[in-house]
């Protein structure tokens, strides 16, 4: 079952829909001029976003499982319930250390910023 796009003021269930993940899946929940929120299912041992970078800052919230998050040459374990942020332009890689569910948020730089 696909996760629906978010509508303003309407709750979205981000919980896992089944036990275990067979493949990595990413569902864009919402994208505006200011940010994008993406729900990611990451199976154990699966690597996503290899050396990926975006212009604006990002946040990662590990909602289930445990991931390895590598940036600036350092790997950090992000367990269930933990959150981190990263400035824009920094390459990063995510690996599922367990079957994991992650909420990734990308902030877009303002067109009016100097």
Helices and strands as residue ranges (DSSP letters): E 25-31, E 35-42, E 47-52, E 58-64, E 66-71, E 74-79, E 83-86, E 92-96, E 100-107
